[in-house]
């Protein structure tokens, strides 16, 4: 799937989901920092990484805002009749 194939309404809905998750993780990070979690804690580091990844996804979705929806190219039709290439396997004894 490619975000460029989504209609603008679907892009907007998807972006709302992404930044809602990003903001939830951001609030969790702030609570952890307020409770003085160690900065080298693996959970806190992974939540920060998740926040940055979701923020990057929001930026990409925002950059697609208003761009035309990409459409799949039409399937390519064969240029020749290939039925005569039917093959049978020889009977081995």
Biopython code that builds the backbone (N, CA, C, O; Angstrom):
import numpy as np
from Bio.PDB.StructureBuilder import StructureBuilder

atoms = [
    (1, "UNK", "N", (0.851, -1.178, 0.000)),
    (1, "UNK", "CA", (0.000, 0.000, 0.000)),
    (1, "UNK", "C", (0.890, 1.232, 0.000)),
    (1, "UNK", "O", (1.982, 1.238, 0.567)),
    (2, "UNK", "N", (0.407, 2.237, -0.629)),
    (2, "UNK", "CA", (1.108, 3.505, -0.727)),
    (2, "UNK", "C", (0.116, 4.599, -0.336)),
    (2, "UNK", "O", (-1.014, 4.615, -0.825)),
    (3, "UNK", "N", (0.530, 5.509, 0.538)),
    (3, "UNK", "CA", (-0.373, 6.562, 1.014)),
    (3, "UNK", "C", (-0.856, 7.453, -0.127)),
    (3, "UNK", "O", (-1.897, 8.099, -0.012)),
    (4, "UNK", "N", (-0.106, 7.491, -1.225)),
    (4, "UNK", "CA", (-0.528, 8.321, -2.359)),
    (4, "UNK", "C", (-1.767, 7.769, -3.047)),
    (4, "UNK", "O", (-2.432, 8.500, -3.782)),
    (5, "UNK", "N", (-2.098, 6.489, -2.828)),
    (5, "UNK", "CA", (-3.284, 5.886, -3.430)),
    (5, "UNK", "C", (-4.548, 6.158, -2.606)),
    (5, "UNK", "O", (-5.651, 5.857, -3.061)),
    (6, "UNK", "N", (-4.403, 6.724, -1.399)),
    (6, "UNK", "CA", (-5.562, 6.997, -0.552)),
    (6, "UNK", "C", (-6.259, 8.273, -0.997)),
    (6, "UNK", "O", (-5.614, 9.237, -1.410)),
    (7, "UNK", "N", (-7.580, 8.266, -0.908)),
    (7, "UNK", "CA", (-8.341, 9.486, -1.168)),
    (7, "UNK", "C", (-8.046, 10.482, -0.048)),
    (7, "UNK", "O", (-7.618, 10.083, 1.035)),
    (8, "UNK", "N", (-8.271, 11.766, -0.297)),
    (8, "UNK", "CA", (-7.935, 12.788, 0.697)),
    (8, "UNK", "C", (-8.678, 12.559, 2.010)),
    (8, "UNK", "O", (-8.104, 12.775, 3.077)),
    (9, "UNK", "N", (-9.929, 12.130, 1.960)),
    (9, "UNK", "CA", (-10.671, 11.877, 3.207)),
    (9, "UNK", "C", (-10.044, 10.731, 3.997)),
    (9, "UNK", "O", (-9.981, 10.782, 5.225)),
    (10, "UNK", "N", (-9.580, 9.694, 3.290)),
    (10, "UNK", "CA", (-8.904, 8.580, 3.963)),
    (10, "UNK", "C", (-7.549, 9.016, 4.523)),
    (10, "UNK", "O", (-7.153, 8.585, 5.606)),
    (11, "UNK", "N", (-6.851, 9.862, 3.791)),
    (11, "UNK", "CA", (-5.576, 10.392, 4.295)),
    (11, "UNK", "C", (-5.786, 11.172, 5.582)),
    (11, "UNK", "O", (-5.024, 11.034, 6.539)),
    (12, "UNK", "N", (-6.842, 12.004, 5.595)),
    (12, "UNK", "CA", (-7.131, 12.811, 6.785)),
    (12, "UNK", "C", (-7.446, 11.918, 7.984)),
    (12, "UNK", "O", (-6.955, 12.157, 9.087)),
    (13, "UNK", "N", (-8.261, 10.893, 7.766)),
    (13, "UNK", "CA", (-8.616, 9.982, 8.854)),
    (13, "UNK", "C", (-7.387, 9.229, 9.360)),
    (13, "UNK", "O", (-7.211, 9.059, 10.567)),
    (14, "UNK", "N", (-6.545, 8.782, 8.442)),
    (14, "UNK", "CA", (-5.337, 8.061, 8.815)),
    (14, "UNK", "C", (-4.382, 8.970, 9.582)),
    (14, "UNK", "O", (-3.778, 8.548, 10.567)),
    (15, "UNK", "N", (-4.247, 10.213, 9.134)),
    (15, "UNK", "CA", (-3.360, 11.153, 9.814)),
    (15, "UNK", "C", (-3.876, 11.453, 11.221)),
    (15, "UNK", "O", (-3.082, 11.585, 12.152)),
    (16, "UNK", "N", (-5.200, 11.562, 11.386)),
    (16, "UNK", "CA", (-5.756, 11.788, 12.725)),
    (16, "UNK", "C", (-5.421, 10.632, 13.655)),
    (16, "UNK", "O", (-5.090, 10.847, 14.820)),
    (17, "UNK", "N", (-5.505, 9.405, 13.146)),
    (17, "UNK", "CA", (-5.131, 8.243, 13.952)),
    (17, "UNK", "C", (-3.661, 8.294, 14.355)),
    (17, "UNK", "O", (-3.317, 8.012, 15.503)),
    (18, "UNK", "N", (-2.808, 8.648, 13.422)),
    (18, "UNK", "CA", (-1.373, 8.684, 13.704)),
    (18, "UNK", "C", (-1.049, 9.755, 14.739)),
    (18, "UNK", "O", (-0.337, 9.481, 15.705)),
    (19, "UNK", "N", (-1.562, 10.973, 14.551)),
    (19, "UNK", "CA", (-1.163, 11.996, 15.514)),
    (19, "UNK", "C", (-1.861, 11.826, 16.851)),
    (19, "UNK", "O", (-1.361, 12.328, 17.858)),
    (20, "UNK", "N", (-2.998, 11.139, 16.904)),
    (20, "UNK", "CA", (-3.599, 10.806, 18.197)),
    (20, "UNK", "C", (-2.696, 9.859, 18.969)),
    (20, "UNK", "O", (-2.477, 10.048, 20.165)),
    (21, "UNK", "N", (-2.168, 8.835, 18.293)),
    (21, "UNK", "CA", (-1.245, 7.893, 18.939)),
    (21, "UNK", "C", (0.042, 8.606, 19.363)),
    (21, "UNK", "O", (0.561, 8.374, 20.455)),
    (22, "UNK", "N", (0.545, 9.474, 18.486)),
    (22, "UNK", "CA", (1.762, 10.225, 18.813)),
    (22, "UNK", "C", (1.553, 11.061, 20.070)),
    (22, "UNK", "O", (2.416, 11.095, 20.948)),
    (23, "UNK", "N", (0.409, 11.736, 20.157)),
    (23, "UNK", "CA", (0.141, 12.585, 21.318)),
    (23, "UNK", "C", (-0.047, 11.760, 22.587)),
    (23, "UNK", "O", (0.367, 12.186, 23.665)),
    (24, "UNK", "N", (-0.671, 10.577, 22.473)),
    (24, "UNK", "CA", (-0.821, 9.698, 23.638)),
    (24, "UNK", "C", (0.546, 9.264, 24.158)),
    (24, "UNK", "O", (0.791, 9.266, 25.364)),
    (25, "UNK", "N", (1.424, 8.896, 23.247)),
    (25, "UNK", "CA", (2.768, 8.479, 23.651)),
    (25, "UNK", "C", (3.524, 9.667, 24.235)),
    (25, "UNK", "O", (4.281, 9.504, 25.192)),
    (26, "UNK", "N", (3.331, 10.847, 23.681)),
    (26, "UNK", "CA", (3.971, 12.046, 24.217)),
    (26, "UNK", "C", (3.538, 12.329, 25.653)),
    (26, "UNK", "O", (4.359, 12.693, 26.495)),
    (27, "UNK", "N", (2.240, 12.159, 25.929)),
    (27, "UNK", "CA", (1.759, 12.358, 27.306)),
    (27, "UNK", "C", (2.349, 11.318, 28.252)),
    (27, "UNK", "O", (2.680, 11.625, 29.397)),
    (28, "UNK", "N", (2.479, 10.082, 27.761)),
    (28, "UNK", "CA", (3.069, 9.030, 28.585)),
    (28, "UNK", "C", (4.532, 9.354, 28.901)),
    (28, "UNK", "O", (4.978, 9.159, 30.032)),
    (29, "UNK", "N", (5.270, 9.841, 27.920)),
    (29, "UNK", "CA", (6.667, 10.211, 28.128)),
    (29, "UNK", "C", (6.769, 11.327, 29.167)),
    (29, "UNK", "O", (7.633, 11.279, 30.043)),
    (30, "UNK", "N", (5.894, 12.329, 29.076)),
    (30, "UNK", "CA", (5.913, 13.425, 30.040)),
    (30, "UNK", "C", (5.623, 12.924, 31.454)),
    (30, "UNK", "O", (6.251, 13.376, 32.412)),
    (31, "UNK", "N", (4.678, 11.996, 31.589)),
    (31, "UNK", "CA", (4.389, 11.437, 32.912)),
    (31, "UNK", "C", (5.586, 10.671, 33.462)),
    (31, "UNK", "O", (5.916, 10.770, 34.644)),
    (32, "UNK", "N", (6.235, 9.899, 32.579)),
    (32, "UNK", "CA", (7.405, 9.135, 33.016)),
    (32, "UNK", "C", (8.525, 10.070, 33.445)),
    (32, "UNK", "O", (9.196, 9.815, 34.445)),
    (33, "UNK", "N", (8.734, 11.151, 32.698)),
    (33, "UNK", "CA", (9.775, 12.112, 33.056)),
    (33, "UNK", "C", (9.436, 12.841, 34.361)),
    (33, "UNK", "O", (10.324, 13.137, 35.160)),
    (34, "UNK", "N", (8.137, 13.130, 34.571)),
    (34, "UNK", "CA", (7.719, 13.785, 35.812)),
    (34, "UNK", "C", (7.946, 12.880, 37.021)),
    (34, "UNK", "O", (8.197, 13.361, 38.126)),
    (35, "UNK", "N", (7.858, 11.578, 36.805)),
    (35, "UNK", "CA", (8.107, 10.618, 37.892)),
    (35, "UNK", "C", (9.577, 10.220, 37.976)),
    (35, "UNK", "O", (9.935, 9.297, 38.708)),
    (36, "UNK", "N", (10.415, 10.909, 37.235)),
    (36, "UNK", "CA", (11.869, 10.757, 37.256)),
    (36, "UNK", "C", (12.347, 9.355, 36.878)),
    (36, "UNK", "O", (13.181, 8.758, 37.560)),
    (37, "UNK", "N", (11.799, 8.851, 35.780)),
    (37, "UNK", "CA", (12.328, 7.596, 35.245)),
    (37, "UNK", "C", (13.750, 7.843, 34.788)),
    (37, "UNK", "O", (14.094, 8.949, 34.370)),
    (38, "UNK", "N", (14.566, 6.826, 34.868)),
    (38, "UNK", "CA", (15.942, 6.959, 34.397)),
    (38, "UNK", "C", (15.933, 7.200, 32.889)),
    (38, "UNK", "O", (15.165, 6.575, 32.157)),
    (39, "UNK", "N", (16.789, 8.107, 32.434)),
    (39, "UNK", "CA", (16.807, 8.444, 31.009)),
    (39, "UNK", "C", (17.342, 7.301, 30.153)),
    (39, "UNK", "O", (17.109, 7.270, 28.945)),
    (40, "UNK", "N", (18.064, 6.355, 30.775)),
    (40, "UNK", "CA", (18.577, 5.220, 30.003)),
    (40, "UNK", "C", (17.662, 3.998, 30.088)),
    (40, "UNK", "O", (18.046, 2.900, 29.685)),
    (41, "UNK", "N", (16.446, 4.194, 30.618)),
    (41, "UNK", "CA", (15.490, 3.087, 30.704)),
    (41, "UNK", "C", (15.052, 2.679, 29.296)),
    (41, "UNK", "O", (14.728, 3.532, 28.469)),
    (42, "UNK", "N", (15.044, 1.391, 29.033)),
    (42, "UNK", "CA", (14.725, 0.885, 27.693)),
    (42, "UNK", "C", (13.292, 1.227, 27.279)),
    (42, "UNK", "O", (13.045, 1.528, 26.111)),
    (43, "UNK", "N", (12.352, 1.185, 28.214)),
    (43, "UNK", "CA", (10.957, 1.507, 27.873)),
    (43, "UNK", "C", (10.839, 2.966, 27.460)),
    (43, "UNK", "O", (10.216, 3.285, 26.447)),
    (44, "UNK", "N", (11.435, 3.841, 28.240)),
    (44, "UNK", "CA", (11.381, 5.268, 27.917)),
    (44, "UNK", "C", (12.066, 5.561, 26.585)),
    (44, "UNK", "O", (11.556, 6.351, 25.790)),
    (45, "UNK", "N", (13.195, 4.947, 26.338)),
    (45, "UNK", "CA", (13.897, 5.157, 25.067)),
    (45, "UNK", "C", (13.065, 4.668, 23.888)),
    (45, "UNK", "O", (13.011, 5.330, 22.851)),
    (46, "UNK", "N", (12.419, 3.520, 24.036)),
    (46, "UNK", "CA", (11.590, 2.998, 22.945)),
    (46, "UNK", "C", (10.351, 3.855, 22.725)),
    (46, "UNK", "O", (9.919, 4.027, 21.585)),
    (47, "UNK", "N", (9.774, 4.391, 23.788)),
    (47, "UNK", "CA", (8.636, 5.295, 23.617)),
    (47, "UNK", "C", (9.062, 6.574, 22.902)),
    (47, "UNK", "O", (8.321, 7.099, 22.071)),
    (48, "UNK", "N", (10.237, 7.068, 23.218)),
    (48, "UNK", "CA", (10.729, 8.255, 22.507)),
    (48, "UNK", "C", (10.955, 7.948, 21.028)),
    (48, "UNK", "O", (10.641, 8.767, 20.164)),
    (49, "UNK", "N", (11.496, 6.777, 20.742)),
    (49, "UNK", "CA", (11.690, 6.374, 19.340)),
    (49, "UNK", "C", (10.351, 6.261, 18.625)),
    (49, "UNK", "O", (10.222, 6.674, 17.472)),
    (50, "UNK", "N", (9.354, 5.702, 19.309)),
    (50, "UNK", "CA", (8.019, 5.571, 18.714)),
    (50, "UNK", "C", (7.423, 6.952, 18.453)),
    (50, "UNK", "O", (6.797, 7.172, 17.416)),
    (51, "UNK", "N", (7.616, 7.884, 19.393)),
    (51, "UNK", "CA", (7.092, 9.231, 19.197)),
    (51, "UNK", "C", (7.714, 9.865, 17.960)),
    (51, "UNK", "O", (7.013, 10.470, 17.149)),
    (52, "UNK", "N", (9.035, 9.727, 17.814)),
    (52, "UNK", "CA", (9.717, 10.319, 16.654)),
    (52, "UNK", "C", (9.268, 9.662, 15.349)),
    (52, "UNK", "O", (9.115, 10.345, 14.337)),
    (53, "UNK", "N", (9.059, 8.357, 15.362)),
    (53, "UNK", "CA", (8.601, 7.665, 14.151)),
    (53, "UNK", "C", (7.193, 8.117, 13.772)),
    (53, "UNK", "O", (6.914, 8.358, 12.598)),
    (54, "UNK", "N", (6.311, 8.233, 14.753)),
    (54, "UNK", "CA", (4.949, 8.692, 14.463)),
    (54, "UNK", "C", (4.953, 10.154, 14.016)),
    (54, "UNK", "O", (4.168, 10.536, 13.148)),
    (55, "UNK", "N", (5.814, 10.960, 14.590)),
    (55, "UNK", "CA", (5.899, 12.361, 14.179)),
    (55, "UNK", "C", (6.359, 12.455, 12.720)),
    (55, "UNK", "O", (5.847, 13.270, 11.952)),
    (56, "UNK", "N", (7.322, 11.618, 12.348)),
    (56, "UNK", "CA", (7.779, 11.598, 10.955)),
    (56, "UNK", "C", (6.650, 11.162, 10.026)),
    (56, "UNK", "O", (6.512, 11.699, 8.927)),
    (57, "UNK", "N", (5.848, 10.200, 10.456)),
    (57, "UNK", "CA", (4.720, 9.747, 9.635)),
    (57, "UNK", "C", (3.690, 10.856, 9.468)),
    (57, "UNK", "O", (3.124, 11.015, 8.386)),
    (58, "UNK", "N", (3.442, 11.620, 10.521)),
    (58, "UNK", "CA", (2.514, 12.759, 10.418)),
    (58, "UNK", "C", (3.046, 13.775, 9.414)),
    (58, "UNK", "O", (2.282, 14.317, 8.616)),
    (59, "UNK", "N", (4.351, 14.036, 9.449)),
    (59, "UNK", "CA", (4.929, 15.006, 8.514)),
    (59, "UNK", "C", (4.797, 14.529, 7.071)),
    (59, "UNK", "O", (4.501, 15.327, 6.180)),
    (60, "UNK", "N", (5.011, 13.244, 6.834)),
    (60, "UNK", "CA", (4.871, 12.717, 5.474)),
    (60, "UNK", "C", (3.423, 12.814, 5.017)),
    (60, "UNK", "O", (3.150, 13.214, 3.885)),
    (61, "UNK", "N", (2.489, 12.443, 5.903)),
    (61, "UNK", "CA", (1.076, 12.540, 5.528)),
    (61, "UNK", "C", (0.689, 13.996, 5.264)),
    (61, "UNK", "O", (-0.101, 14.267, 4.360)),
    (62, "UNK", "N", (1.227, 14.923, 6.032)),
    (62, "UNK", "CA", (0.933, 16.340, 5.817)),
    (62, "UNK", "C", (1.500, 16.815, 4.482)),
    (62, "UNK", "O", (0.907, 17.667, 3.820)),
    (63, "UNK", "N", (2.643, 16.266, 4.090)),
    (63, "UNK", "CA", (3.229, 16.667, 2.807)),
    (63, "UNK", "C", (2.392, 16.179, 1.625)),
    (63, "UNK", "O", (2.442, 16.759, 0.540)),
    (64, "UNK", "N", (1.619, 15.105, 1.843)),
    (64, "UNK", "CA", (0.748, 14.593, 0.780)),
    (64, "UNK", "C", (-0.589, 15.321, 0.713)),
    (64, "UNK", "O", (-1.383, 15.091, -0.198)),
    (65, "UNK", "N", (-0.831, 16.192, 1.673)),
    (65, "UNK", "CA", (-2.111, 16.875, 1.763)),
    (65, "UNK", "C", (-2.388, 17.669, 0.496)),
    (65, "UNK", "O", (-1.609, 18.546, 0.120)),
    (66, "UNK", "N", (-3.486, 17.362, -0.152)),
    (66, "UNK", "CA", (-3.901, 18.079, -1.348)),
    (66, "UNK", "C", (-3.292, 17.575, -2.644)),
    (66, "UNK", "O", (-3.639, 18.071, -3.716)),
    (67, "UNK", "N", (-2.386, 16.595, -2.573)),
    (67, "UNK", "CA", (-1.825, 16.058, -3.818)),
    (67, "UNK", "C", (-2.850, 15.144, -4.475)),
    (67, "UNK", "O", (-3.676, 14.549, -3.782)),
    (68, "UNK", "N", (-2.812, 15.024, -5.783)),
    (68, "UNK", "CA", (-3.773, 14.161, -6.461)),
    (68, "UNK", "C", (-3.593, 12.704, -6.058)),
    (68, "UNK", "O", (-2.488, 12.251, -5.758)),
    (69, "UNK", "N", (-4.699, 11.995, -6.058)),
    (69, "UNK", "CA", (-4.670, 10.574, -5.718)),
    (69, "UNK", "C", (-4.016, 9.809, -6.854)),
    (69, "UNK", "O", (-4.393, 9.953, -8.017)),
    (70, "UNK", "N", (-3.031, 8.994, -6.500)),
    (70, "UNK", "CA", (-2.344, 8.193, -7.510)),
    (70, "UNK", "C", (-3.238, 7.006, -7.866)),
    (70, "UNK", "O", (-3.845, 6.394, -6.987)),
    (71, "UNK", "N", (-3.315, 6.690, -9.135)),
    (71, "UNK", "CA", (-4.135, 5.566, -9.585)),
    (71, "UNK", "C", (-3.231, 4.475, -10.139)),
    (71, "UNK", "O", (-2.165, 4.746, -10.692)),
    (72, "UNK", "N", (-3.674, 3.256, -9.980)),
    (72, "UNK", "CA", (-2.903, 2.127, -10.498)),
    (72, "UNK", "C", (-2.937, 2.154, -12.027)),
    (72, "UNK", "O", (-3.971, 2.477, -12.613)),
    (73, "UNK", "N", (-1.828, 1.821, -12.677)),
    (73, "UNK", "CA", (-1.839, 1.782, -14.143)),
    (73, "UNK", "C", (-2.720, 0.625, -14.619)),
    (73, "UNK", "O", (-2.872, -0.375, -13.918)),
    (74, "UNK", "N", (-3.295, 0.766, -15.805)),
    (74, "UNK", "CA", (-4.129, -0.326, -16.307)),
    (74, "UNK", "C", (-3.282, -1.566, -16.559)),
    (74, "UNK", "O", (-2.099, -1.455, -16.881)),
    (75, "UNK", "N", (-3.880, -2.751, -16.413)),
    (75, "UNK", "CA", (-3.099, -3.972, -16.656)),
    (75, "UNK", "C", (-2.675, -4.054, -18.115)),
    (75, "UNK", "O", (-3.388, -3.604, -19.012)),
    (76, "UNK", "N", (-1.524, -4.623, -18.331)),
    (76, "UNK", "CA", (-0.981, -4.767, -19.682)),
    (76, "UNK", "C", (-1.581, -6.012, -20.317)),
    (76, "UNK", "O", (-1.539, -7.097, -19.736)),
    (77, "UNK", "N", (-2.133, -5.852, -21.498)),
    (77, "UNK", "CA", (-2.712, -6.991, -22.203)),
    (77, "UNK", "C", (-1.616, -7.668, -23.022)),
    (77, "UNK", "O", (-0.759, -6.994, -23.593)),
    (78, "UNK", "N", (-1.642, -8.989, -23.081)),
    (78, "UNK", "CA", (-0.632, -9.666, -23.903)),
    (78, "UNK", "C", (-0.800, -9.291, -25.373)),
    (78, "UNK", "O", (-1.906, -9.053, -25.859)),
    (79, "UNK", "N", (0.322, -9.248, -26.050)),
    (79, "UNK", "CA", (0.283, -8.847, -27.463)),
    (79, "UNK", "C", (0.188, -10.045, -28.402)),
    (79, "UNK", "O", (0.060, -9.873, -29.615)),
    (80, "UNK", "N", (0.249, -11.263, -27.850)),
    (80, "UNK", "CA", (0.195, -12.451, -28.710)),
    (80, "UNK", "C", (-0.664, -13.517, -28.037)),
    (80, "UNK", "O", (-0.889, -13.485, -26.827)),
    (81, "UNK", "N", (-1.132, -14.452, -28.839)),
    (81, "UNK", "CA", (-1.882, -15.586, -28.316)),
    (81, "UNK", "C", (-0.865, -16.658, -27.913)),
    (81, "UNK", "O", (-0.184, -17.225, -28.767)),
    (82, "UNK", "N", (-0.768, -16.927, -26.628)),
    (82, "UNK", "CA", (0.252, -17.838, -26.124)),
    (82, "UNK", "C", (-0.297, -19.242, -25.823)),
    (82, "UNK", "O", (0.396, -20.049, -25.203)),
    (83, "UNK", "N", (-1.517, -19.538, -26.248)),
    (83, "UNK", "CA", (-2.094, -20.849, -25.931)),
    (83, "UNK", "C", (-1.358, -21.989, -26.618)),
    (83, "UNK", "O", (-1.369, -23.111, -26.112)),
    (84, "UNK", "N", (-0.724, -21.740, -27.743)),
    (84, "UNK", "CA", (-0.041, -22.807, -28.463)),
    (84, "UNK", "C", (1.230, -23.258, -27.751)),
    (84, "UNK", "O", (1.854, -24.232, -28.174)),
    (85, "UNK", "N", (1.630, -22.568, -26.673)),
    (85, "UNK", "CA", (2.800, -22.979, -25.913)),
    (85, "UNK", "C", (2.457, -23.995, -24.835)),
    (85, "UNK", "O", (3.309, -24.302, -24.001)),
    (86, "UNK", "N", (1.245, -24.525, -24.820)),
    (86, "UNK", "CA", (0.861, -25.517, -23.816)),
    (86, "UNK", "C", (1.824, -26.686, -23.836)),
    (86, "UNK", "O", (2.121, -27.231, -24.899)),
    (87, "UNK", "N", (2.307, -27.070, -22.683)),
    (87, "UNK", "CA", (3.315, -28.128, -22.611)),
    (87, "UNK", "C", (2.765, -29.287, -21.793)),
    (87, "UNK", "O", (1.995, -29.094, -20.852)),
    (88, "UNK", "N", (3.165, -30.472, -22.162)),
    (88, "UNK", "CA", (2.811, -31.654, -21.371)),
    (88, "UNK", "C", (4.105, -32.288, -20.911)),
    (88, "UNK", "O", (5.130, -32.214, -21.589)),
    (89, "UNK", "N", (4.040, -32.899, -19.773)),
    (89, "UNK", "CA", (5.245, -33.556, -19.256)),
    (89, "UNK", "C", (5.294, -34.992, -19.767)),
    (89, "UNK", "O", (4.275, -35.682, -19.766)),
    (90, "UNK", "N", (6.446, -35.443, -20.195)),
    (90, "UNK", "CA", (6.547, -36.819, -20.708)),
    (90, "UNK", "C", (6.360, -37.819, -19.566)),
    (90, "UNK", "O", (6.706, -37.546, -18.416)),
    (91, "UNK", "N", (5.822, -38.945, -19.901)),
    (91, "UNK", "CA", (5.604, -40.007, -18.925)),
    (91, "UNK", "C", (6.929, -40.721, -18.710)),
    (91, "UNK", "O", (7.521, -41.234, -19.660)),
    (92, "UNK", "N", (7.391, -40.756, -17.485)),
    (92, "UNK", "CA", (8.657, -41.440, -17.189)),
    (92, "UNK", "C", (8.364, -42.767, -16.500)),
    (92, "UNK", "O", (7.479, -42.873, -15.651)),
    (93, "UNK", "N", (9.129, -43.761, -16.890)),
    (93, "UNK", "CA", (8.937, -45.096, -16.290)),
    (93, "UNK", "C", (10.084, -45.440, -15.391)),
    (93, "UNK", "O", (10.102, -46.519, -14.798)),
]
sb = StructureBuilder()
sb.init_structure("model")
sb.init_model(0)
sb.init_chain("A")
sb.init_seg("    ")
for serial, (resi, resn, name, xyz) in enumerate(atoms, 1):
    if name == "N":
        sb.init_residue(resn, " ", resi, " ")
    sb.init_atom(name, np.array(xyz, "f"), 0.0, 1.0, " ", f" {name:<3s}", serial, name[0])
structure = sb.get_structure()
